[in-house]
Amino acid sequence: MEYLEQIGIRAKEAESRLRILGTEEKNRALRKAAEYLVKEQNRLLAANGKDMEAARGKGMPQGLLDRLALNEERIRGMAEGLLEVAGADDPVGEVIQMKKRPNGLLIGQKRVPLGVVGIIYEARPNVTADAFGLCFKAGNAVILKGGSDALSSNEAIVALLQKALADCGLPETAVQLIASTDRQLTARFMKMNRYVDVLIPRGGAGLIRSVVEGSTVPVIETGTGNCHIYVDASADLDMAVEILFNAKTQRIGVCNACESLVVHEAVADAFLPMAAARLAEKKVELRGDAEAMAAEGSILPASEEDWGTEYLDYILSVKTVRNIDEAIAHINCYNTGHSEAIITRDYANAQRFLDEIDAAAVYVNASTRFTDGGEFGFGAEIGISTQKLHARGPMGLKELTTAKYIIYGNGQVRR
Amino acid sequence: MEYLEQIGIRAKEAESRLRILGTEEKNRALRKAAEYLVKEQNRLLAANGKDMEAARGKGMPQGLLDRLALNEERIRGMAEGLLEVAGADDPVGEVIQMKKRPNGLLIGQKRVPLGVVGIIYEARPNVTADAFGLCFKAGNAVILKGGSDALSSNEAIVALLQKALADCGLPETAVQLIASTDRQLTARFMKMNRYVDVLIPRGGAGLIRSVVEGSTVPVIETGTGNCHIYVDASADLDMAVEILFNAKTQRIGVCNACESLVVHEAVADAFLPMAAARLAEKKVELRGDAEAMAAEGSILPASEEDWGTEYLDYILSVKTVRNIDEAIAHINCYNTGHSEAIITRDYANAQRFLDEIDAAAVYVNASTRFTDGGEFGFGAEIGISTQKLHARGPMGLKELTTAKYIIYGNGQVRR
């Protein structure tokens, strides 16, 4: 415990300093860090080379090797990410609201850093710089636990971030790495309520589940997206085809990609052949129920499991429904609380879908792919929250803060 | 697991109905429930009589018996609580913000119910009606697990609440009670992530700790308050005495009562005798450091433990400091994130205290006793959150909701 305890204590020390840091001080450190990443990229590439070699040695699959790899372009991307965060508005210090009470007390809410944020993630070294940048700009100390296979890369990156902080006269412990491959340590990290205010897991469903189940520190769940597009009876079918094509194929391995098509039976015969033809351009496999198969010959049979599957692949499930009630019930049963869309020309159905679908982002006549910090207009994001507490949907800088009540009095006592 | 699973499934069924309930429908059910509580109070008193008899039989201490007891006045209080909630603004449906993006998408955030709320509390039957009222008005289904010693009372109360719901054509399972004294069941309840969106423990430090440690469902920690008042060198000492007296003695067993006085050494000699004389009216015992004892003869020696103790009693710890830095460091070390106050005439020190103290509510020149939903102007509260995620400070109806993004498009796809 001693090693983790020391990390916790140092994070707390940094926290009290970071809480009152000016925006320009933070931006200077972020720019300095970006500079070091590029200037010292050979160190990073060398460290990453060690990780890559070890990973290849133990037969890591190509997809994971891709995520682990650093190259000049990726390092430039990390640096640009830090510069982008430096350019973003500082959320800290904003007074969200303030009202005068009848007794003269002026009661307001002010945005302040969360404190110490823990990030648990997979072997993707670029997350190291991204997570630091966002947490730091929001005034938080951050403790990182990255995937073991990226340990050398992460150590090299964190060393440069700390060097930048030190150069700017700021506490290096604003960012710390748990430099260990011991799983027991991670388990204990998840119970450090005394030192860590929130844990944010970033990665696949398995990682997220293990953090939710193993943690006593509050967790913000980010993650999986089994996103649906419902094509209503009144839909503009051409629009529906283009939105579906975009949401399914524009980028395949992301959480806001469409995984399931729900279609009103009245338009199934007309729509499914159109959709199948367009999706065939990207060789998307369709798996549907009997009605869908009857409407379009290329559709394969779907199993119950398909309705709940986030494929992250060129596969789409197709469910036909008799009315919007069935569509809403189906989606609320199988969705993962991420992004859901209706394509319709019917005012009442649009409003019902917006009201009744339980998800972080509910769309009318647009692609689910827009659920993204940048697309929503608040810059880089630390993840997409699919749970309901604190933050729901894309989490930007604001979601890495909390608020405290500030009260100005002149001697008030309670009667 | 079957029993809990059924409760979970029924809560989820109620949830989808409650999500779209109109304000007037909710208010009607709340008023009907208030009516039944009063009209059928004999049933409640009889059920409570059974609990009281059993509790006396096993030697429950008087303080706990007091909390367990129902009488006509308390039942009227419960009914009035429900009527008050019926009269409060409905938080659901408010669109918090909406902006048009350059691509024409209209992206907004709409306040919606959390879903299913679990409340774990002690043997205080009045919490049963209060918690239902707040959760229900915010559109949530609620699952209650009250202290075993109040089981008969809680069953009787929940039966009346369900009767009121049924009378209004609403799902009775909007409120359910885990009618068991099996601790294993409570442990499993805390891991029902599939059915429960948030757990709110209400009670003493032990209960809250056990929920935080045992739960995989997100928890909102409410609770303990080791609240400080710092009397600065420039303080109006008369004002400081009155605020301290109010915060310490106006009500003794509450979480926003003052437990510790921090005083600048420059005014210790003048202030401590004044404070001691006023607090003597209520026989408050003072425990201080050596400097405090030198300034006021009646002060007893404090131990290290005193700095971290929430007495909930006529006891106050007294710490002297050399400057505001020491005051802030001491308070940030020992406070529980609840309510902290500075008494000062110094502008810079007031601002520094507001900026640097890490707590849910930070006061200048006012009593910590104001940290309360009613005093803050948002009506009844479900508790005071001392953690930083989702809600911090008094939690009213708004804090029992979440927001979802709603997006109006006209065919947008992502490039």
Boltz contact constraints between the chains, C-beta under 6 A:
constraints:
  - contact:
      token1: [A, 20]
      token2: [B, 355]
      max_distance: 6.0
  - contact:
      token1: [A, 101]
      token2: [B, 377]
      max_distance: 6.0
  - contact:
      token1: [A, 105]
      token2: [B, 366]
      max_distance: 6.0
  - contact:
      token1: [A, 107]
      token2: [B, 376]
      max_distance: 6.0
  - contact:
      token1: [A, 114]
      token2: [B, 388]
      max_distance: 6.0
  - contact:
      token1: [A, 197]
      token2: [B, 388]
      max_distance: 6.0
  - contact:
      token1: [A, 198]
      token2: [B, 389]
      max_distance: 6.0
  - contact:
      token1: [A, 212]
      token2: [B, 216]
      max_distance: 6.0
  - contact:
      token1: [A, 213]
      token2: [B, 216]
      max_distance: 6.0
  - contact:
      token1: [A, 216]
      token2: [B, 212]
      max_distance: 6.0
  - contact:
      token1: [A, 216]
      token2: [B, 213]
      max_distance: 6.0
  - contact:
      token1: [A, 218]
      token2: [B, 389]
      max_distance: 6.0
  - contact:
      token1: [A, 239]
      token2: [B, 411]
      max_distance: 6.0
  - contact:
      token1: [A, 242]
      token2: [B, 413]
      max_distance: 6.0
  - contact:
      token1: [A, 243]
      token2: [B, 413]
      max_distance: 6.0
  - contact:
      token1: [A, 246]
      token2: [B, 413]
      max_distance: 6.0
  - contact:
      token1: [A, 246]
      token2: [B, 414]
      max_distance: 6.0
  - contact:
      token1: [A, 250]
      token2: [B, 414]
      max_distance: 6.0
  - contact:
      token1: [A, 354]
      token2: [B, 406]
      max_distance: 6.0
  - contact:
      token1: [A, 355]
      token2: [B, 20]
      max_distance: 6.0
  - contact:
      token1: [A, 356]
      token2: [B, 20]
      max_distance: 6.0
  - contact:
      token1: [A, 361]
      token2: [B, 405]
      max_distance: 6.0
  - contact:
      token1: [A, 362]
      token2: [B, 406]
      max_distance: 6.0
  - contact:
      token1: [A, 363]
      token2: [B, 407]
      max_distance: 6.0
  - contact:
      token1: [A, 364]
      token2: [B, 408]
      max_distance: 6.0
  - contact:
      token1: [A, 365]
      token2: [B, 409]
      max_distance: 6.0
  - contact:
      token1: [A, 365]
      token2: [B, 410]
      max_distance: 6.0
  - contact:
      token1: [A, 365]
      token2: [B, 411]
      max_distance: 6.0
  - contact:
      token1: [A, 366]
      token2: [B, 105]
      max_distance: 6.0
  - contact:
      token1: [A, 366]
      token2: [B, 407]
      max_distance: 6.0
  - contact:
      token1: [A, 366]
      token2: [B, 409]
      max_distance: 6.0
  - contact:
      token1: [A, 366]
      token2: [B, 412]
      max_distance: 6.0
  - contact:
      token1: [A, 367]
      token2: [B, 413]
      max_distance: 6.0
  - contact:
      token1: [A, 367]
      token2: [B, 414]
      max_distance: 6.0
  - contact:
      token1: [A, 369]
      token2: [B, 414]
      max_distance: 6.0
  - contact:
      token1: [A, 370]
      token2: [B, 414]
      max_distance: 6.0
  - contact:
      token1: [A, 376]
      token2: [B, 107]
      max_distance: 6.0
  - contact:
      token1: [A, 377]
      token2: [B, 101]
      max_distance: 6.0
  - contact:
      token1: [A, 388]
      token2: [B, 114]
      max_distance: 6.0
  - contact:
      token1: [A, 388]
      token2: [B, 197]
      max_distance: 6.0
  - contact:
      token1: [A, 388]
      token2: [B, 402]
      max_distance: 6.0
  - contact:
      token1: [A, 389]
      token2: [B, 198]
      max_distance: 6.0
  - contact:
      token1: [A, 389]
      token2: [B, 218]
      max_distance: 6.0
  - contact:
      token1: [A, 389]
      token2: [B, 390]
      max_distance: 6.0
  - contact:
      token1: [A, 390]
      token2: [B, 389]
      max_distance: 6.0
  - contact:
      token1: [A, 390]
      token2: [B, 390]
      max_distance: 6.0
  - contact:
      token1: [A, 392]
      token2: [B, 402]
      max_distance: 6.0
  - contact:
      token1: [A, 393]
      token2: [B, 405]
      max_distance: 6.0
  - contact:
      token1: [A, 402]
      token2: [B, 388]
      max_distance: 6.0
  - contact:
      token1: [A, 402]
      token2: [B, 392]
      max_distance: 6.0
  - contact:
      token1: [A, 405]
      token2: [B, 361]
      max_distance: 6.0
  - contact:
      token1: [A, 405]
      token2: [B, 393]
      max_distance: 6.0
  - contact:
      token1: [A, 406]
      token2: [B, 354]
      max_distance: 6.0
  - contact:
      token1: [A, 406]
      token2: [B, 362]
      max_distance: 6.0
  - contact:
      token1: [A, 407]
      token2: [B, 363]
      max_distance: 6.0
  - contact:
      token1: [A, 407]
      token2: [B, 366]
      max_distance: 6.0
  - contact:
      token1: [A, 408]
      token2: [B, 364]
      max_distance: 6.0
  - contact:
      token1: [A, 409]
      token2: [B, 365]
      max_distance: 6.0
  - contact:
      token1: [A, 409]
      token2: [B, 366]
      max_distance: 6.0
  - contact:
      token1: [A, 410]
      token2: [B, 365]
      max_distance: 6.0
  - contact:
      token1: [A, 411]
      token2: [B, 239]
      max_distance: 6.0
  - contact:
      token1: [A, 411]
      token2: [B, 365]
      max_distance: 6.0
  - contact:
      token1: [A, 412]
      token2: [B, 366]
      max_distance: 6.0
  - contact:
      token1: [A, 413]
      token2: [B, 242]
      max_distance: 6.0
  - contact:
      token1: [A, 413]
      token2: [B, 243]
      max_distance: 6.0
  - contact:
      token1: [A, 413]
      token2: [B, 246]
      max_distance: 6.0
  - contact:
      token1: [A, 413]
      token2: [B, 367]
      max_distance: 6.0
  - contact:
      token1: [A, 414]
      token2: [B, 246]
      max_distance: 6.0
  - contact:
      token1: [A, 414]
      token2: [B, 250]
      max_distance: 6.0
  - contact:
      token1: [A, 414]
      token2: [B, 367]
      max_distance: 6.0
  - contact:
      token1: [A, 414]
      token2: [B, 369]
      max_distance: 6.0
  - contact:
      token1: [A, 414]
      token2: [B, 370]
      max_distance: 6.0
